[in-house]
Amino acid sequence: MNGSKFVLLFSSLAILAALFLIGSNNGWFNKNPPPVFAAHTDFEAAIAAAHESDRMLVIDMTASWCPPCGEMDRSVWVDPDLAAYLTEFTIPIQIDVDENQELADLFNIKTIPTIIAVDVAEIEQSLELDRKAALIEAPELMLWLQTLDASRHLLRLPHSNNLPQPATPATPTQDSDDQ
């Protein structure tokens, strides 16, 4: 092996090692989910909990090697206001797409992170309300989830044909005596 190839190989290995160390120190390869996801680790159990409690299911599709996913774990999911909202009003679950390829396929995951909001009012007929496929900040994420949660309740309001009808304007009638 000549000198230039050796230098190139050594430089490449040094860069990879540096990236690994940087990623390790920044939590890019963190396998421990944020505390907000601790209560629900099984997907089927999370669906049942969402159904029983009439809460929206919030799914975070992630991977341990994904830098934006790691950033969300470090700065978004740990936001105190967002974590309180998620704990009180939703059933949050984090799914690693590498460990759960079947779920990634089921939800047609093309990019990560992807956050999916699901209404599980009828356990046999879940409804995906919306999804965000990007790094999203905590205030924006909370507003999005609150809006979806409110709209899912509106979608469930009973529709009735017995609603009051607007009054029909009176039409003048001719009196037969006037003719």
Helices and strands as residue ranges (DSSP letters): H 3-25, G 35-37, H 43-53, E 56-62, H 67-71, I 72-76, H 80-89, E 90-96, H 101-106, E 114-119, E 127-132, H 138-155, G 176-178
